[in-house]
Amino acid sequence: MINSNQETISCTTETSENAIKIGIAITTEEKREIYHFRFQAYVEEMSKHIEEADYVNKLLKDDLDEWGFLLYAKIGSELIASARINIGTLSDFPEKVVKFLSLDRFKMYFDETGDHRFSYCAKLFVIPSYRSSPVLYLLMAKCYELSLHNQVQFVYCACNFHLLRLYEQMGFHRYSKNFVYPGYGLLTSVVFVLDDIHHLRTVRSPLFRIARKRGIVNMHAVEWFHENFTRNALMINSQLITEEELWSLLCNALNCAPTEAIALLHELTENEAKSFLHSCASLVQCYAGDVITNQGDLSYSYNILISGKLKSLTFHYPIKEYTAPGQHFGANGLTEHNIHTEDIAAVTSTQLLVLSGAAFPRFFHSHPDIAHKIVRTLSSSLRIK
């Protein structure tokens, strides 16, 4: 177990990017500020119902905070982002963390090499006004630095579906089935292979600028990971599939052009739809029993059924089901954050097209004409309802 209070490298990094300061909380006051910041983010802004939250003092913390590195980003005295990274062996982590990250699947590599140390990054949040700034990259760069310093090969995270593109752009891979973490909903495990310089170059990860300066890298870890994890045809990396490949895959799954099956795309030309989907969509595999939307939660994506069957757990008489390929379900989280009105779960193995509300602002900036069409279509559908 690596204790954050025993950190030996620089704890603070100042950048010229809007004077953003990245640091590691050491004092009780610094840590409490981060716990309060988290409460504001997850409970007050995102309306998460988290059992471990202290609603009286407005703090959000857990046992991993006791020995993790609590990272923060500030401009002046303003806290604008935070994250936590824990570095240790499997035995250092709670059983529930080992289970939901499927870390037993990496035991073979650890047994082969005798290196059992890995990193788990969580509680990453950036305030809305700085989500287009370099702060996310700077926090992840600090996680990268800490992991390298402690001879780690794999960095694990978990994210909701609307953030998959963001993590894949950073260089992470999906590698396991989804899981539910109480209060945070349905999550996907992702892993960053520190020595996979080729992958970072391919996806144009901002971390490549750091990785390419490294001398000796551990190609055994890279080759082992790809041999064991990246041949799953159901886990389609949004940064590796081409625009034409994505379109062809959807045409085959829907048995028609996406512009015909998906109402949101009806006003777009084929080329416009291709550009939009490739910029904002992730294909996600779900399994029977996965609860995809939760009543009362804010939506951060626009979800479309591609194959399989879903049903409402909220409305029973009559039974409400989603079975039509191309059908939208849940609240609109693409252009605004609406609240889900029902719990919706997968009945069978199901493939979804998740349009990310986190990716849409950038697409709007680069393709305003297409984005305006999408907004008008959504507005029209709401008026009809």
SULCORKA-V205136 format. One record per helix or strand of 3 or more residues. SS is the DSSP state (hx for helix, st for strand). FROM is the first residue (numbers start at 0). LEN is the number of residues. Records with the same first field share a line. If there is no record, write none. Layout:
# SULCORKA-V205136
SS->FROM-LEN ; FROM-LEN
This chain:
# SULCORKA-V205136
hx->3-3 ; 27-18 ; 62-4 ; 89-3 ; 94-6 ; 102-11 ; 127-3 ; 134-15 ; 160-10 ; 196-6 ; 207-4 ; 218-11 ; 242-12 ; 257-4 ; 262-3 ; 269-11 ; 356-10 ; 367-17
st->11-3 ; 19-5 ; 68-7 ; 77-11 ; 117-9 ; 153-6 ; 178-3 ; 184-9 ; 280-6 ; 290-3 ; 300-7 ; 309-3 ; 343-3 ; 349-7
